Amino acid sequence: MHFNIYLDDETGQRLTAAAKVRGENRNAVIRQAVQEWLRREGRPEWPAVVLSHMGDPDMPPFEAARDQLLPPAADPLA
């Protein structure tokens, strides 16, 4: 798949220099940058450390404090 992108002169020059240092062409550097961005941003999800968290065994269940909640206020828009 082909795309055209437009960069300002300074960004284009920096890209060319960075690609040259890496021994790659600009397209390869852009492709790698887009792949990295998609890896991080393409499918937002919780980090593995959060997904694997099983909770704090010393913490009481959330529902245990339900009887301490205030009753709902009257709805002013009703």
N, C-alpha and C positions, 0 to 999 in steps of 0.2 A: 504494500500500500504506500502511496506517495502523498506527501503533504508539503506545502510551502509554508515557511514561517518567515517572519520579518523581524530582524533584530536591529537595534540602534547600532551605530558604528562602533562605539566602545565595547559593547557586549560581543559583537561579532569578532572584533579584534582579539578580545580576551579568549573567546572560544577557539579561534584559530591557533592562538599561542598555546593554550592548554592541550588541544588535540595534538599539536606538534610535539610537545613535551612527552606525551603518552605514546607517541608513535602511532597514532590512529588518525582517522579522518574526522571531520566535524560531524558527519552523519552518525558515525559510531558513537561518538561522545553524546550526542543528542539522544540517540536511541537508548543508551545506557541510563541517561538522566531520566528519561520518560519512564523506563521500566522501573527504576528505583522509586520514582514518585508514585507510580501506580501501585507498587508493592506496599508503600506506606499509606497512601490516601485512597486508592481505588476501591477498597472494601473496608470501610471503617469498622473495626471490631475491637472488643476489649483485648488488652494484652493477655498473653497466656498466663502470666502470674495472677491476674485477676480472675480469669476463667477457672483456674485450678484451685482457687481459694475455697475452702470448705467451711468457712465461718469460724467464729470464736466460740469454743465450747463453754466458756464462762459467761457468755452474754445471754440474758433471758430472751425467750422468743418475743418477737415484735408484738404479737397479739396479747402478751401478758399485761401490757399497760393500757389496753383498750378501755377498761373501766375508769381510768383516770382522765380520759379525754373529756373536754367540755362539750356540752351538746351544741349542735350547729346553731349559728345565729339565724334569726329570721331573714329570709331572702328579701332584700329591699326591692328587687325587680319583680317579685311574684305578684 
